Amino acid sequence: MQPVDSGEVADRPAESAASGPARRVPYMGGPGIGPLTEPARASLRATGRKRPPMPARPTGKAYAGYRREDHLSPEPTVEIATFEEFLAERFSRPG
């Protein structure tokens, strides 16, 4: 997994449109790379839940690409927030 902050994802189409026509746009990837289970574990920690994520082993051709890490950007292209920072901001408790 290579999570990207949703605000950064929303900015990308606007930036692409403003720069004019392009055949391809650069890959987009977040600053951190980790196993598929890590975002689930981080979400549980951020919300104070104690249960472990349910294990799953996806199958099929599409998921074979995930196991080979074909879906990852060759290098991070956004560096504003990690997934953990996003969760900390979203689930921070006032006070």
N, C-alpha and C positions, 0 to 999 in steps of 0.2 A: 504494500500500500504506500501511496505517496500523497497523503491528504493535502488539500489546498483550501485556504480560507475562502468561504463563499463570496465575500466582498471582492476578493481579488479575481475570482472567476467572473463575477458580474462586470468588472472593469474591462476585461479582455475584449469582448465584442465591441465595446465603445471605442477602445484604442485602435482596434483593427479597422473599424469603419472610418475613423478620422484620418487614418494614414493612407486611405485609398485602396483601390483594387489590389489583390494579391492572389497568387495561385495557391500558395500554402502559407499558413501562419506557423510560427515556431511552436514546438511542443510546450506544454504547460505542466509543471510539476512543483510540488511543495518542497520545503526545505528539509523534510525528514522522510526517510524510507524505513519501513518496518513491516513485520508480518501482518497478515490480514486480520488477525485477532487483536492486535494492539489497539486500534481505535475503539473496539468494544470494551476492552479492559480499561482504557483511559476514561471512557464515558461512565463506566460503573464507578470508578474511583472519584470522578468529579461530582457525581450525584450522591455519593455516600452509600451506594449499594454494595453488598458483600457477596452476592452470588457470582459464581464463575460463568463466563460466557459458554454457551452451548457449543460443543465441538462439531465441526462440519468439515467434510472433505468433498468439495464440489467436484463434479465429474464432467466430462465432455470436452469437445475441442476448444470451446471458448475458455474454459477454466484451465486447460492445459497451457494456454498462453500466459495466464496469470502465474502458474507455477514456474514457468520459464522467465517470468518478469518482463514479458514483452510489452506490457502496458506502462512501464515506467518511463519517465522522461530521462534522457541521458544525463541531464544535470538539473539541479534545482533552477527554476526560472522565476519563482516568487519567493521572497524572503521576509515578508512582513510578519507573519505569525505561524507558529507551529500549531499542530492540532491541540496539543496540551494547553497552549496559551489561549487559543480560541475557547476551549472548554472552561478554563479558569475565568475568563471574562464573562462567558455566558452564564455560568452557574455560581458566580461569586455572590456571597451573602452580604448584604449591607450591614455595616456596624463594625 
